[in-house]
Amino acid sequence: MAKDMSIYRCKPCGFIYDPSEGVPDYGIKPGIPFKELPEDWTCPKCGASIWMFEKVEEK
């Protein structure tokens, strides 16, 4: 089964999480789907909780 590589956006600040890029400066390597991020992960730009993100593009 293929991983869900959908792109998510932080609703408060607009930060985009793209699994193909990850967030290496914050320990998230490329290839990690949004749904596999740790539950306590927060937006690296504004600190919003993971539940404040919305899916913006299916991949």
N, C-alpha and C positions, 0 to 999 in steps of 0.2 A: 504494500500500500504506500502510495506517495505521501510525502510530508506536505502539510498545508503551509505553503510559503507566502501566504497572503501578507499584504502590507497593512500596517496599522498606524493610526494617527492619534496623538495625544490631544484630547478635546480642549484642555485649557490653553496650551501653548502652540499646538500645531506641529510638534516634533514628529517626524516620520520614522517608524521602525520598519526597516526593510531587512528581512531575514537573510537575503543574499549578501548584505553588507555587514550585518551585526552591529555591535557598538564596541569595537576592540578596546577603546580607551576606558571602558567600564567593565571589561572582562567578558563580554558577550561576543564569541567568535562568529564569523560568517557561517550561515547554514543552520542556525538555531531558529526554528519556527517560534512565532510569538507565543503559542499555546504551551511551549516547553520552557519558557522563561520562569525563573523562580517566583513564587507567589509574593515575595517581599520586594521584588524588583520595582524600581520607581523610574520615572522619566528622568533621563540624565540632564535635561534642559531646565525643567521646572520642579521636579520632585513629586509629581502627581503619582498616585497609586496606579497599579497596572489595570485596575477596573475602569480607569478614566480614559482608556484607549478605545477607539472604534476601528473596525475593519474598513479600509477604503478601497482596496483592490484585491480581487481574487487572483491567486496564482497557483 
